[in-house]
Structure formats: structure tokens, C-alpha cells
Amino acid sequence: MYKNECFNLSNSHLKKKKMYRKSIMALSFMLLFSFNTSNVFAASTMNEEELKTQVRTAYAAIAKEEKPCFSCNAGGCGETTGKPSAKEYGLSLGYSEEELQEGAIGADLGLGCGNPGAIAALQPGEVVVDLGSGAGFDCFLAAKKVGETGRVIGIDMTPQMLELATKNAEKKGYKNVEFRFGEIEHLPVEDASVDVIISNCVVNLSTNKEAVFKEAARVLKIGGRLAISDIVTTSELPEEVKNNVYLYTGCITGATKIDTLESILRGAGFGEIRIDVKDDSRSFISKWAPGSRAEDFIASAYIFARKIV
Ligand SMILES: C[S@@+](CC[C@H](N)C(=O)[O-])C[C@H]1O[C@@H](n2cnc3c(N)ncnc32)[C@H](O)[C@@H]1O
């Protein structure tokens, strides 16, 4: 009798706990996708430093979890419902199965939106810089391609990401990769010392894209190339999306128009500019922040350019 009572009690306690958890989850979901312009998290009212802090906080949390995200963080990395598996996501970004094996040590957090290595045509002996290197996945793939005579430098502004990337490099014993703390708007890299700049889904997070590409041009050698994967807008962002800071840290709101991007690149001293929109990216973008309709106004693109002056 006592046992039964106890069971019933703990059962109803459990039910209450479950209901409580469900309402907390529903509330978080509502907050995440409440595209209300008076939202306290309104990205448009934040200054550059505040937005940068939001970005750093979001990626520090992912680095601490050390769990794959598979959505560039927009839908909340803890939420797995409706998300693809690590392998499915990686293949949809354009990585091969062999490349994904390389990231399986915890370097591939599924935060990219393409595979910059696919357009970089890296050669042995080249010096490569990765803007916003995260846990180091693209750096490690680049390190294999440039070999022992080459060098890869990953730059990131989130200390927890740098720590994780350094730990991953040690695990795999990479000798030609280093990670430096810094902002992509002020690269801790010497002038004209780099052959190739790669980056995966990071420039959209910058509040000053002109500074990013000026810095890229400063550190590249003449003839050096930029080979990045990033998010561009394909139509005007709705106001409620512009105002949602979670969609900013989730690689949606900070996307740039293609012709704006072209003119920034030209202004920074780049030529041979190619911006190839990946129409099939809408399929994985639709799972980043379900309900936001992000796939209707942004897409992933490969951006290639050469430093000509
Ligand atoms: C979307 S994740 C991409 C990480 C990595 N490229 C990948 O594909 O896994 C963005 C990364 O860029 C870094 N980041 C964002 N804005 C940055 C900035 N302005 N300067 C340096 N790092 C930045 C974040 O800390 C985070 O590690």
C-alpha cells in the first residue's frame, strides 16, 4: 500500500516535472522565434560591441558543450528534432566521407555552410589563414593539403573555441597548424604573408564586412586568393528577422546582398570575383530555424576572389 502510494506520488511528481520541462521548452521556443520588433533581444538596437558579445557568448556555449550543432547555431544546438545527422549535414555541405572522418574527433561541430576547401585548390607549401576557425575542422583539412612545408593559421575571437581547436590539433598531432586569438576585422597576421584565405560561415557574423575584406587584402600576397563559404541574401530580409538576435548569431540576419559583397571586395582590392549561390543549400537552411522561412531569403554561396593590387 505504502509502496503504491509512493509510486503514485512519484509518478504524479514525474508527470508534473515533465509538464514543467515541456512548458519551459515551449517558452524558449516562443522566445527564440518571437519575431516581435519590440523583442528585448532586438539585434537592430544593439551596437557593434553588443552584437559581438552575443556572437562570442553563443559560440562559447557551443565550444563548452563540445557537441555538434548542425545548424550554424540558429535553431539552438541542444534541439535535435528535425535536424540531420552529422554525416548527412556534412555531406550536404559538400564534404566527402573521408573528410568528415577527419572532423570526427570533435573538430566538426557542424557550424559551416559549405566546404571552402572545395574551391581553394590548396597546394603543398602554401600559407593558409582560416577566418573564424571554430573547433579547427577546415584548418585540419587544409593542413593535410599544404603538407609539412605549408602552414595553417586559424583565427577566432572566442577563447573557448580556440582552446577546443588547440586540444583537437594536439589529439591529431598536427605540427603545421596554429590557432591565434583575434578578430577577423583586425587580423593578428603580417602584411602580404598569406597565399590563401579560407572561411566557413563566419563573415556574415561580422558587424564590419568592409574591415574584414580590407584585412584579408592586407595579409594576402599579390595574386593570393580568397576562397570562402558564406551566407548571402537572395531577397530582402523581413523586419522581424532583422530584429532577432538569435537569427543573427545563427548566421541568418548578417547575410549580405551579392552586389554589395562584390563592391566591398572590389573596393578592398580584389579582382576575378566569383560568387556562386548554392541553390541546393536552401534544403539544409530550412532546418536551421524552422518557422523563420530563412530559406526564402538567404542561401549559401562560394565566394572566390584574387588580390590584384
Ligand atoms: C558559425 S561558426 C563557424 C566555425 C567554423 N568556421 C566551422 O565551420 O566550424 C563561427 C565562428 O567564428 C567565430 N567568429 C565570429 N565572429 C568573429 C569575428 N568577428 N572575429 C573572429 N572570430 C569570429 C566564432 O567564435 C565561431 O567560432
The ligand as an ORCA input file, in Angstrom:
! r2SCAN-3c Opt
* xyz 0 1
  C      29.486     29.659    -37.414
  S      30.933     29.340    -36.532
  C      31.954     28.628    -37.813
  C      33.159     27.906    -37.268
  C      33.991     27.171    -38.303
  N      34.365     28.014    -39.400
  C      33.243     25.951    -38.785
  O      32.860     25.918    -39.974
  O      33.044     25.032    -37.997
  C      31.588     30.941    -36.328
  C      32.948     31.027    -35.645
  O      33.513     32.302    -35.947
  C      33.933     32.961    -34.779
  N      33.740     34.404    -35.013
  C      32.568     35.042    -35.228
  N      32.773     36.355    -35.459
  C      34.120     36.539    -35.387
  C      34.959     37.698    -35.515
  N      34.462     38.887    -35.775
  N      36.296     37.530    -35.370
  C      36.815     36.295    -35.090
  N      36.070     35.186    -34.952
  C      34.736     35.300    -35.101
  C      33.079     32.380    -33.671
  O      33.735     32.464    -32.435
  C      32.897     30.937    -34.134
  O      33.920     30.099    -33.677
*
